[in-house]
Amino acid sequence: MPLPSTERLLLGPGPSPVSPRVTRALAAPSRSHLDPEMVPLLDDIRERLARVFRAGEGAATLAVSGTGTAAMETAIANVTEPGRRALVVVTGYFGERLVTMLGRYGATVERVDGEWGRAIDPARVSEALSRGRFDIVAVVHAETSTGVCNPLDAIARLAREHDALTLVDAVTSLGAMPLEIGAWGVDVCYSCSQKGLGAPSGLSPVTFSARALDRLVACRSFYFDLNLLLDFWVRRKDHHTISAPLVYALDAALAEVEEEGLDARWQRHASVHESFVRALDGLGLSLLPPPGERLWSLNAVRVPDGVEEAAVRKRLLDRQNIEIGAGLGPLAGRIWRIGLMGSGATLENVSRLSDALAEALAGAGQPVR
Ligand SMILES: Cc1ncc(COP(=O)(O)O)c(C=O)c1O
């Protein structure tokens, strides 16, 4: 089979488009994982990731070889063991994944369930915390399955008041939405490279606060053991053969983040999202979450009654070369998931996508205002 030879506009829930600079970085000459030229690159990436997380003093930050799920497993495997109690906020598909994974690592899990499409009310978390003792409060900051941003700042504050570690999925927020790990008192946070940061998938950021480092368990996983990972990232011992092209690409992507400035990058995502919401309104379309609870990076767009959602996605892909995502779980068939993140968050993409959506909806027999 030939490799793909044409660009496709990636506006689904991830991966996001990769810029020409990041693409070029992938092709730099290879180096081994302990090469003297690799070492400063890894140091650079650690420092830049800590800045992108806005991690606090004494945090340990690195990128796990693997996708966001590998970083999730690293986060969980190093603070979870039988006997530890976790309270998990579940407002969508990825909250469910937290429940599953924490359970697999032996935690006793209790859940606070919220409506899919709404942010959790922190009062619900407060009430659950007052009913028992918990070691961990786990929450998805940016719930990609519903397009909702959970109130992380308030949840982390409550967890601190109850002396629990806050463990956070920031897969769809890092680099795209305000995230202040140190200032908000988040203890363990993981993300991915292929969304807000604009690199290919495969090297996933994770950070542990000083408080979390004091509460590590004896990790049952070899690959995801934080101490072994730090042996490699900091102490230069062999642990695994990190992919040089992915290191180059992440380095280039983080350089782009720093050159733009993190606050400016968040602002770009906000204003592109707002333009898209106006364009959707013009097409007679609306978002699932209410204003104030929406992600800027991922738009959960309601499928109008009578429209076959898969037919619209297929038409966008076949005729316009644009990828958007389908709904997951109970939202399958009811929403499209449209990502405007990383280098894909541009006004040009908003207008290209709005035109393409108008064409696809008309093709699906849906009159457009
Ligand atoms: C919120 C959230 N968590 C975890 C993941 C898993 O990440 P990955 O697919 O990179 O393993 C995703 C993927 O989209 C996600 O959106």
Ligand as a Chemical Component Dictionary entry (heavy atoms), coordinates in Angstrom:
data_LIG
# 
_chem_comp.id                   LIG 
_chem_comp.type                 NON-POLYMER 
_chem_comp.pdbx_formal_charge   0 
_chem_comp.three_letter_code    LIG 
# 
loop_
_chem_comp_atom.comp_id 
_chem_comp_atom.atom_id 
_chem_comp_atom.alt_atom_id 
_chem_comp_atom.type_symbol 
_chem_comp_atom.charge 
_chem_comp_atom.model_Cartn_x 
_chem_comp_atom.model_Cartn_y 
_chem_comp_atom.model_Cartn_z 
_chem_comp_atom.pdbx_ordinal 
LIG C1 C1 C 0 -9.791 12.961 27.825 1  
LIG C2 C2 C 0 -8.989 11.864 27.213 2  
LIG N1 N1 N 0 -8.310 11.019 28.007 3  
LIG C3 C3 C 0 -7.562 10.026 27.510 4  
LIG C4 C4 C 0 -7.467 9.822  26.149 5  
LIG C5 C5 C 0 -6.623 8.715  25.617 6  
LIG O1 O1 O 0 -5.555 9.239  24.897 7  
LIG P1 P1 P 0 -4.817 8.420  23.743 8  
LIG O2 O2 O 0 -5.822 8.139  22.688 9  
LIG O3 O3 O 0 -3.744 9.364  23.288 10 
LIG O4 O4 O 0 -4.283 7.184  24.360 11 
LIG C6 C6 C 0 -8.164 10.657 25.277 12 
LIG C7 C7 C 0 -8.094 10.446 23.829 13 
LIG O5 O5 O 0 -8.677 11.140 23.053 14 
LIG C8 C8 C 0 -8.929 11.711 25.829 15 
LIG O6 O6 O 0 -9.595 12.549 25.036 16 
# 
loop_
_chem_comp_bond.comp_id 
_chem_comp_bond.atom_id_1 
_chem_comp_bond.atom_id_2 
_chem_comp_bond.value_order 
_chem_comp_bond.pdbx_ordinal 
LIG C1 C2 SING 1  
LIG C2 N1 SING 2  
LIG C2 C8 DOUB 3  
LIG N1 C3 DOUB 4  
LIG C3 C4 SING 5  
LIG C4 C5 SING 6  
LIG C4 C6 DOUB 7  
LIG C5 O1 SING 8  
LIG O1 P1 SING 9  
LIG P1 O2 DOUB 10 
LIG P1 O3 SING 11 
LIG P1 O4 SING 12 
LIG C6 C7 SING 13 
LIG C6 C8 SING 14 
LIG C7 O5 DOUB 15 
LIG C8 O6 SING 16 
# 
